[in-house]
Amino acid sequence: MAELSQIALLGLDRAELSALVDSLVEPAYRVKQLVEAVYRQRVESVEEISTLSRDLRGKLAQKSISVGLPRIENRFVSQDGTVRYLIAFPDGQSVETVWMPEGDGGEAGDGSEAGELAERFAESVPNTSVGEASSEREPVTALKRRVSQKQGQNQGRSTICISSQVGCAVDCQFCLTALLGVKRNLTAGEIVGQVCAVLKDQNVSPPEDRINLVFMGMGEPFLNYDNFVKAARLLVEEVGIAERRMTVSTAGIVPRIHDFGGETIRPKLAISLNASNDTLRTRLMPLNKKWNLEMLMAAARAYPLRTREWITFEYVLLGGVNDSPENAKEVAELLRGMRCKVNLIALNPGPGIEFTTPDAERVAAFQKILRDAGLPAFVRRPRGRDIYAACGQLKRTVEIATEPAL
C-alpha cells in the first residue's frame, strides 16, 4: 500500500481498505461503511461520511486521506441529450467522459441483455434500423416521446463512455484524441471516479438504475491494463454495474487480448478493425506494424467466449478510403466463421483530421455486403457530434462546434 499521505479512498478494493482500517486501529465493520460511502453514496469528502465516528474522520483528515472523487470542470450538452464532461484531476490533467441517455446502438446484436434492448429500441421506431441516426428523420423530442411510450422511458439504455488514459498513444490517423499524444495512465480510482462523478451528476444509481458502460473514451485500455482490470472489478463489485453491461474496446494489443480472456471479471470485448487489409490498416493504425491482421485475427479466434457472448468488431468508415465494396468483401472474409458482429461508424469529423464522412448510401452498401455474407452488421448512431462527444472526437475541446447535430 502507498504511504497514507498519498491515499485516496476511491480506487481501493476491500482488501486495501481493510489494511487501511487496521492501520488506523479501527474495527473491521468500518470497511463496509467506507465502501458504501465512497462507491454507492459517492460522497465528495471524508467529512460527509456520517457513519464514521468524528474521531475517525479526524484521523483520516489528519493523515490527508481523501475520497478522491474527481471534479467536473465543464459539461457540454448536445441537442440530442448527450453530455460531454471534462473531468479534472489534482495534477492539472483532465479527461473526457460522455453520458448518452439513450446509448448509440453499439450494444445491438452482441447477444447480451443490453444488446436485446438496443434491438428492441430500433424495432420500436418505424423505418429505423438498429443504430441508425434516427434524429435525421424526426426531432429528438418527438423520437423520445414515441419510444418512451413503447419502452417505459428507455429504461436500461443509458450509456457512460469513460477514458483510461490522458490522451492516447495508439495514433489512429482518423481520431482527434491521437492529436493529444499520451500524457499518462489513469489510476483505477480515476477510472472509477469518472463513473461515480457522472452517476452523481445525473442522479442515477446502479444496480437499481441499469447503466451500460463502455471503455471507449480517451486512451487504449489495454496499454493501462492493470488499472483497467482493477477498475472493472470495482465497478462490478462495489459500484454495482453488471459485467454483462460493460464493453472494453482495444485497437488490437494482441498479448493483452490473450490475457484478458483469462480474467475472472471481464467486460465484453470490442476490437477496432477499421481496415480490411494490412496495407490499409498500417496506414490508418500504425500499431498494425507490430500486431498485424493475421496476429489479431488469431487472437480473436482463440478468445474464450462465454455463453451468448460475441466479439464486436468496430469499423470506422472513411469516405473513399476504406468504404468500398471490395473492402466490405475483405472484411467478410476476415471474419468468416467467427461468432462476432460488426459496428459500422461513419467518421465523426473534426479539425486536423484529413478524412471525410462517407455518404449514407456507401455506408448502407457496406452494411448490406456484410449482412449478405451472414455477418450481423449495425450502424452506430452518432451521439453528441455537435459538442465533439461522438466516437473519435474526444480532445478536451472547449469551444464547441456550431453546426447542428447529425
C-alpha positions in Angstrom: 0.0 0.0 0.0 1.1 3.6 -0.7 2.0 5.9 2.1 -1.0 7.2 3.9 -0.4 10.8 2.9 -0.9 9.7 -0.8 -4.1 7.7 -0.3 -7.4 8.4 -2.0 -10.2 6.0 -0.9 -11.7 5.8 -4.4 -9.8 3.1 -6.2 -9.1 0.9 -3.1 -10.6 -2.5 -3.0 -11.9 -4.2 0.2 -8.5 -5.8 1.0 -6.8 -2.5 0.7 -9.5 -0.7 2.7 -9.2 -3.4 5.3 -5.4 -2.8 5.6 -6.1 0.9 6.0 -8.7 0.3 8.7 -6.3 -2.0 10.5 -3.5 0.6 10.3 -5.9 3.1 12.0 -6.7 0.6 14.7 -10.4 0.6 13.8 -12.9 -2.3 13.8 -13.5 -4.3 10.6 -17.0 -3.0 10.0 -15.5 0.3 9.0 -14.6 -1.3 5.7 -18.3 -1.8 4.7 -19.0 1.8 5.8 -16.3 3.2 3.7 -17.3 1.1 0.6 -20.9 2.2 1.0 -20.0 5.9 1.3 -17.4 6.0 -1.5 -18.8 3.7 -4.1 -22.6 3.8 -3.5 -23.3 7.2 -1.9 -20.4 8.8 -3.8 -19.5 11.4 -1.2 -17.1 14.1 -2.1 -15.3 14.5 1.2 -14.4 12.3 4.3 -16.4 14.8 6.4 -19.6 13.7 4.6 -19.2 10.1 5.8 -21.7 10.4 8.7 -21.5 6.7 9.6 -17.9 7.2 10.7 -17.1 8.5 14.1 -15.9 12.1 14.5 -12.7 10.7 15.8 -12.1 8.5 12.7 -12.9 11.3 10.3 -10.4 13.4 12.2 -7.7 10.6 11.8 -8.4 10.5 8.1 -8.2 14.2 7.7 -5.0 14.4 9.8 -3.3 11.9 7.5 -4.6 13.7 4.3 -6.6 10.7 3.3 -9.2 12.0 0.8 -12.2 10.4 -1.0 -10.6 11.2 -4.4 -13.8 11.9 -6.4 -12.7 13.9 -9.5 -14.1 17.3 -10.2 -16.4 18.1 -13.1 -14.6 21.0 -14.7 -17.0 21.6 -17.5 -20.0 20.0 -19.2 -21.4 20.4 -22.7 -24.9 19.3 -23.6 -25.9 18.2 -27.1 -29.1 18.8 -28.9 -29.7 15.0 -28.7 -29.3 14.9 -24.9 -25.7 13.6 -24.8 -23.5 15.3 -22.2 -19.7 15.6 -22.6 -17.9 16.0 -19.3 -14.5 17.5 -18.8 -13.2 15.7 -15.7 -10.3 17.3 -13.8 -7.7 15.7 -11.6 -5.5 17.3 -8.9 -2.3 17.3 -11.0 -3.9 19.6 -13.6 -4.6 16.8 -16.2 -8.1 16.1 -17.4 -10.1 13.6 -19.5 -13.5 13.4 -21.1 -16.4 11.2 -20.1 -19.6 11.0 -22.1 -23.2 10.4 -20.9 -25.6 9.1 -23.6 -29.1 8.9 -22.2 -30.2 6.5 -25.0 -27.0 4.9 -25.9 -25.7 4.8 -29.5 -26.8 1.3 -30.7 -23.4 -0.1 -30.1 -24.7 -2.9 -27.9 -27.1 -4.3 -30.6 -26.5 -7.8 -31.7 -23.9 -8.8 -29.1 -26.1 -11.4 -27.5 -26.4 -9.6 -24.2 -29.4 -8.1 -22.4 -28.2 -4.7 -23.3 -28.0 -5.7 -26.9 -31.5 -7.0 -26.9 -32.7 -3.7 -25.5 -30.9 -1.9 -28.3 -32.5 -4.0 -30.9 -36.0 -3.5 -29.4 -35.3 0.2 -29.3 -34.7 0.2 -33.1 -37.8 -2.0 -33.7 -40.0 0.4 -31.8 -39.2 3.2 -34.2 -40.7 2.6 -37.6 -38.4 3.0 -40.6 -35.3 3.0 -38.4 -32.6 0.3 -38.5 -30.6 -0.6 -35.4 -28.0 2.1 -34.8 -29.4 4.5 -37.4 -29.2 8.2 -36.8 -32.9 8.5 -36.0 -32.8 12.2 -35.3 -32.3 12.8 -39.0 -35.8 11.5 -39.6 -37.7 13.5 -36.9 -37.0 15.9 -34.0 -35.3 14.3 -31.0 -38.1 15.3 -28.6 -40.7 13.5 -30.8 -38.5 10.4 -31.1 -38.1 10.3 -27.3 -41.8 10.6 -26.8 -42.7 7.8 -29.1 -40.0 5.4 -27.8 -40.7 6.2 -24.2 -44.4 5.3 -24.7 -43.3 1.9 -26.1 -40.4 1.1 -23.7 -41.1 2.8 -20.4 -38.7 5.8 -20.7 -35.9 3.7 -22.3 -35.1 2.0 -19.1 -31.7 0.4 -19.2 -30.4 2.2 -22.3 -28.3 5.0 -20.8 -24.6 4.6 -21.5 -21.4 6.1 -20.0 -18.3 6.2 -22.1 -15.1 6.5 -20.0 -11.4 7.2 -20.6 -8.5 5.1 -19.5 -5.6 7.4 -20.3 -4.9 11.1 -20.6 -4.6 11.3 -24.3 -3.7 8.2 -26.4 -0.5 6.6 -27.7 -2.0 4.5 -30.5 -2.1 7.3 -33.0 -5.0 6.3 -35.2 -5.0 8.7 -38.1 -8.7 9.5 -38.0 -9.1 10.2 -34.3 -8.9 13.6 -32.6 -7.6 12.1 -29.4 -4.5 10.9 -31.2 -3.6 14.6 -31.7 -3.0 14.9 -27.9 -0.5 12.2 -27.7 -0.4 10.3 -24.4 0.2 12.2 -21.1 -0.2 9.4 -18.6 -2.2 6.4 -17.5 -5.2 6.9 -15.2 -5.3 5.1 -11.9 -8.0 2.6 -11.1 -9.5 5.3 -8.8 -9.5 7.9 -11.6 -11.2 5.5 -14.0 -13.9 4.6 -11.5 -14.1 8.2 -10.4 -15.4 9.3 -13.8 -18.3 6.9 -13.5 -19.1 8.0 -9.9 -18.9 11.7 -10.8 -21.3 11.2 -13.8 -23.7 9.0 -11.8 -23.8 11.7 -9.1 -24.4 14.4 -11.6 -27.2 12.5 -13.4 -28.7 11.3 -10.1 -28.8 7.7 -11.1 -27.6 4.7 -9.0 -26.9 1.2 -10.2 -27.9 -1.6 -9.9 -31.4 -0.1 -9.3 -30.8 2.0 -12.5 -29.4 -0.2 -15.2 -26.4 1.5 -16.9 -24.3 0.4 -19.8 -20.6 1.2 -19.6 -18.1 1.4 -22.4 -14.3 1.8 -22.1 -14.2 3.7 -25.4 -13.1 7.2 -24.4 -9.7 8.7 -24.4 -6.8 6.2 -24.4 -6.1 2.5 -25.0 -7.4 0.4 -22.0 -5.0 -2.5 -22.8 -2.0 -0.2 -22.5 -3.1 0.6 -19.0 -4.1 -3.0 -18.4 -3.7 -3.5 -14.6 -5.5 -0.3 -13.7 -8.3 -1.0 -16.2 -8.8 -4.5 -14.9 -8.9 -3.3 -11.3 -11.4 -0.5 -12.2 -13.6 -3.0 -14.0 -13.7 -5.2 -10.9 -14.5 -2.3 -8.6 -17.3 -1.1 -10.9 -18.9 -4.6 -10.8 -18.3 -5.4 -7.2 -18.7 -2.1 -5.5 -20.5 0.4 -7.8 -23.0 -2.2 -9.0 -22.7 -2.1 -12.8 -23.3 -5.6 -14.2 -20.4 -7.2 -16.0 -22.6 -8.1 -19.0 -23.4 -4.4 -19.4 -19.8 -3.3 -19.8 -17.7 -3.3 -23.0 -14.0 -2.6 -23.5 -12.6 -1.5 -26.9 -9.0 -2.2 -27.9 -7.1 -1.1 -31.0 -5.6 -4.6 -31.1 -3.0 -5.1 -28.3 -2.6 -8.8 -29.1 -0.8 -10.0 -25.9 -3.4 -8.4 -23.7 -6.3 -9.9 -25.7 -4.9 -13.3 -24.7 -4.5 -12.1 -21.0 -8.0 -10.6 -21.0 -9.6 -13.9 -21.9 -8.4 -15.4 -18.6 -9.8 -12.6 -16.3 -12.5 -13.6 -13.8 -14.4 -10.3 -14.2 -14.4 -9.5 -17.8 -16.4 -6.9 -19.8 -17.4 -7.8 -23.3 -14.6 -7.4 -25.9 -14.7 -5.0 -28.9 -11.8 -4.7 -31.4 -11.2 -1.7 -33.6 -10.6 -3.1 -37.0 -11.1 -0.1 -39.3 -9.4 -1.7 -42.4 -9.7 -4.8 -44.4 -6.1 -5.5 -45.3 -2.7 -4.9 -43.7 -1.5 -2.2 -46.1 -4.6 0.0 -45.4 -4.6 -0.8 -41.6 -1.0 0.1 -41.2 -1.7 3.5 -42.9 -4.7 4.2 -40.6 -3.5 2.5 -37.4 0.4 2.4 -37.1 0.3 -0.3 -34.4 -0.6 -2.7 -37.1 3.1 -2.8 -37.8 3.6 -4.6 -34.5 0.4 -6.7 -34.4 -0.8 -7.3 -38.0 -4.2 -8.7 -39.0 -3.0 -12.3 -39.0 -1.9 -12.0 -35.4 -5.0 -10.0 -34.4 -7.4 -12.5 -36.1 -5.6 -15.4 -34.5 -6.0 -13.8 -31.0 -9.7 -13.1 -31.7 -10.4 -16.6 -32.9 -8.7 -18.1 -29.8 -10.6 -15.8 -27.4 -12.7 -17.9 -25.0 -16.3 -16.7 -25.5 -18.9 -17.3 -22.8 -22.5 -18.3 -23.4 -24.3 -15.8 -25.5 -21.1 -13.7 -25.9 -19.9 -12.3 -29.2 -16.9 -10.3 -30.1 -17.6 -6.9 -31.6 -15.5 -5.5 -34.4 -15.7 -1.8 -34.8 -15.1 -0.3 -38.3 -14.8 3.5 -38.8 -15.8 4.2 -42.4 -13.7 6.9 -44.1 -15.0 8.4 -47.4 -13.2 6.9 -50.4 -10.6 5.2 -48.2 -11.9 2.0 -46.5 -15.5 2.0 -47.5 -15.6 0.4 -50.9 -17.5 -2.8 -51.8 -14.1 -4.6 -52.1 -13.2 -3.5 -48.5 -16.5 -4.9 -47.3 -15.9 -8.2 -49.0 -12.4 -8.4 -47.5 -13.9 -7.8 -44.0 -16.4 -10.5 -44.6 -13.6 -12.9 -45.5 -11.5 -11.9 -42.5 -14.4 -12.6 -40.1 -15.8 -15.6 -41.8 -17.0 -18.3 -39.3 -16.4 -16.2 -36.2 -19.0 -15.6 -33.5 -19.0 -11.8 -34.0 -20.8 -8.8 -35.1 -19.7 -5.6 -36.8 -20.4 -2.0 -35.7 -20.0 0.4 -38.5 -19.2 4.0 -37.6 -19.4 6.8 -40.2 -16.4 9.1 -39.5 -17.2 11.8 -37.0 -15.2 14.8 -38.4 -13.1 17.3 -36.5 -10.3 19.9 -37.1 -7.0 18.4 -38.0 -8.5 15.2 -39.5 -7.8 14.8 -43.2 -10.6 12.2 -43.8 -14.2 12.8 -44.7 -17.5 11.2 -43.7 -18.8 8.7 -46.4 -22.2 9.2 -48.0 -25.1 7.3 -46.3 -25.5 5.3 -49.5 -22.0 3.9 -49.2 -22.5 3.1 -45.5 -25.7 1.2 -46.4 -24.0 -0.6 -49.2 -21.1 -1.7 -47.0 -23.6 -2.9 -44.3 -25.6 -4.9 -46.9 -22.5 -6.7 -48.2 -21.6 -7.8 -44.6 -25.1 -8.9 -43.9 -25.4 -10.8 -47.2 -22.3 -12.6 -46.1 -24.0 -13.7 -42.9 -22.4 -11.1 -40.6 -24.6 -9.1 -38.2 -23.7 -5.5 -39.0 -25.1 -2.4 -37.4 -24.6 1.3 -37.9 -23.8 3.2 -34.7 -25.8 6.3 -34.3 -23.6 9.4 -33.9 -24.3 10.9 -30.4 -23.2 14.4 -29.4 -21.5 15.2 -32.6 -22.4 18.9 -32.3 -20.4 19.1 -29.0 -17.4 16.9 -30.0 -18.7 14.0 -27.9 -19.0 11.4 -30.7 -16.7 8.4 -31.3 -13.2 9.7 -32.2 -13.9 13.3 -31.3 -12.6 13.5 -27.7 -9.9 16.1 -27.5 -10.9 18.2 -24.5 -12.4 20.8 -26.9 -13.8 23.8 -25.0 -15.0 25.8 -28.0 -17.7 23.5 -29.3 -19.0 23.1 -32.8 -21.8 25.3 -34.0 -23.3 23.1 -36.7 -26.4 21.1 -35.8 -26.2 17.5 -34.5 -26.4 14.8 -37.2 
